């Protein structure tokens, strides 16, 4: 029996119809699944959206051990990677673009680490004065997530970008033009061109800029970070394993994308369009 929609984080019928079609089919043979998959996904999104721990899931969800088992099993099967790619392609086609992006935007975000983040996977970002982890993401020019990599906050942007661009190249091989800020300069540009045949275009702030201003070509990725941190579990990093942090971010992106698709796509905010034919 399905759960009745009880929380703002719960999927609507339209959202569930989108996600259900993208989940792997149940295993054949053996004991049938005891809990509806919709309740499992609702529980995962409840954790991501509200920031509660797995053990504090409310009792009208399936047992937290069951929910966490699905969370880890689906990650091992790379389910969120596949769902994310499918949703991104569908949203792009709704906007009249090719499903596969030809350009992307890279950026990083340092976030504080909770006491559950061990010394081995955390560090100190001296520039941002943050002790925790650093998230590297690549989005398309619409701000739709392509890949995320979570590393110690002490990792330099140029170093973390190599791992991120390698994953981005595998996930979106047509994206050969990447916009970046001034932190991604130096040998990284030569490395990307030589190893991946990717052109990195550095977009700098105007010299006379004071305070906040929307920066052409970079506003979309900065907006994506705002969407991500609107999910309370991601306001800081609580995960023992960086891979778990990456999964949480993909679930947040899946949540945002399904909401857009369910209400008919428009979720773009007014802002500068990229000044290139790359999409």
N, C-alpha and C positions, 0 to 999 in steps of 0.2 A: 504494500500500500504506500502511496506517495505521501510525503510530508505536505502539510498545508504551508503555504508561504507565510512565514512568521517574522522574518527580519529583512531590513532594507538590503542586506547583502545577498539574500536569496535570489536565485534566477527566476526571471519571468518565464512564462510558457514559451514565448518567442525566443528568449535566450537559450533555454534548454534545448529547443528544437535544433538550434544551430550547433551546440556543443555535442549533443547526443550522437549526431551523425558522424562526428569526428573521432569519437572514442573507439578504442579497439573493441572488437566483439568479445563477449564472454567466452571463457575457455570451454571447449566441448568436453563432455564427460565429467564425471565427478559430481560433487555436491553443488547444486545451483547457488548463485549468489544470494545471500540472506538479506542484504539491505539494498534498496533502490540506488542506482548510480546517481540519480539526481540529488538524493540526500547526501551522498558522499561529496559530490562537487560543491553543494551548498555549504557543507561543513568546512571544506578547504577554504572557500572564499570567505567564510565567517572568520576564520583564523587570520587570513591575510588582511581583511578589511578592518577588523576590530582590534587586532593586535594581541588577542588573548593567547595563552599557551595551549598546547594540544590537550593537556590534562584538564583545562578549564572549559572545554566545550560543553555547552548546555545539554541537558539530558534528553532533549527532544531530537538531538542528532544521533546517528549511530555511535557506538562506543568509540572513544578517541583512538584506541589501539587499532580498530578497524579502519578508521579514516586515515591514520598515519600509515598503515600498511599500504593502502591504495596510493597515497601520496608518493611513497618511496618506490613502489612497484611501477607506477606509471612513469616515474623519472628514469628508472633503469631502462624502461622500454622507449624512452625519449618521446613520450606522448605529447608533452607540452611543446616540444620543438615542432612536431608535426601539426598540432592544432594551431600554434602561432603562425606558421607559414601559410596554412590554409586560410585563416582569417585575414591575414595581411593581404593575400592575393585577392580575396573577395572584396575587401574594402577598396583596394586600388582599382579594381575593375568597375566598381560602383562610381568611382570618380573619373572614369573614362581613361584610365591609364593601363599600361601593361601590368600583368600580375607580378612579374619579376622586376624589381627596381633596377635602374641603371646608375643611380647615384645614391649616396648615403651621407650621413653626418655622424661623426664620432665625438664623444665627450666623456668626461669622467665626473664623478661625484664622491666626495669623501663623507662618510657618516660615522658617528660615534658607535663604538662597539659596546654591547652590554657585557656584564660580567661572565656571561656564558661563552663569550668569544675568547678562546685560548691564546696564549702568547705566540704560539707557532704560526697562527694565521692572521694576526693583527699587527699593526704598526702605527707610527706617528707621522702624520702629514704636517711637516713644519710650516708649509705655506698657509694651510687652512687652520692650523693649530687643532687638529682633530686626531684623537687616538682611537683607531678602529680599523675600518676597511674602506676600500675604494672600489666603486662600481664603474666599470667601463661599459658603455653601450654604443651600438651603432643602430641608427634608425634610417628609414628612407626619408625622402624630403617631405613626406606628410607627417613625420614624427612617429610612424609605426615601428615598433621594435623589431629588429632583425636578430641581434645577438646581445647577450650580456655576459660579462666576465667579472667576477668578484675576487679581488686580491687584497693583500695587506695595504693599509693606507700609506705606508712608507714607499711603495713602489712608484717610481717616476712614471709620469704619463707616457713618455716615449717608449718605456720598456713594456708597460702594460698594454700599450696599443698594438704591439706585435702579435701577442696572443689573440687579442680581440679582432684584429684584421684577418688573421688566419681563419678564425671561426666564421667571420662575416663572409669571407671569400667562399667558404664551403657552403654556407647557407644561402648566399645570394651571389652567385658567380658573375652575373652580369653587371653588378655594381662596381664599376671600375673607376668611379670618380667620387672621392670622399672629401667632404668639407670638414675642417677642423679649426680649433682656435690656436693661439700662439704657443700653447704648451706642447704641441705636437710637431715641432720643427726639428731641424738638424738632420742627423743621419737616418732618422725614421723615413723621411721622404724618399731618400735614395733607396733604402731597403725595400719599401713598398713598391717602388717602380721596378726594381730589379727582380725581386722575388715573386711578387704577385701581379705585376703589370697594372698596379693601381696608382692613379694620380691623386695626391693629397693637396688640396687647395686650402691654404691657411687664410682664414678670414679674421682680420684683426679689428679691434675696436677703433673707432675714429679717435684721432689724437686729442680732439677737443671735447670728447664726450665727458659729461659730468652726471653722476648718478645712473639710475637704470635707464636703459634704452633698448628697444628691440633691434637686434642685429640681423641684417639680412643673411639668409642661408643657415644661421645657427639658432634662430628662435624656435624652430620645430623640436630640436632635441632638448632644449632647455624646458620647453613645455612638457615634454615626455617625462623628464625627471620630476616635474611638479605633479603629474598624474600618478607617478609611482609612489612618491612620498605621501600622497593623500591617503594611501593604505597604511594604517597605523603600524602594522607589523614591520613596515619598511621605513618608518621614520628614523629608526636606527637599526643596527644589525644585531639580531639576537641569536643567530644560528651558530651552532658549533662547527658545522662544515660549510665552507663557502659555496659548495655545490647546492646546498639546501637554500642558501640565500638567492642564488641564481634562479632556482625553481620558483621561489616565492615571487620574484620579480616577473617571471614569465606568467604566473597565474594572475598577477595584477594587470599585466598587459592584455591577457586573454579576457579578463573581466571588462576592461575598458573597451576592447574591440567588439565584444558581443553586445554590449550596451549600444554602441554606435550602429551596428548592423540591425539590431532589433527595432530601433526607432527610426530607421531609414537613412542611416549614415551621417548626415551633417553634424559635425562636431568640430569642424575647423574653426578656429578663431581668426578674426581679421589680422593679417600680418603680411610682411613682405613676401612675395613669391620669389623662389630661387631665380637668380638672374642667369639661367643657363637652360639649354634645351634638355639637359639630363633630367630624368625623373626617377 
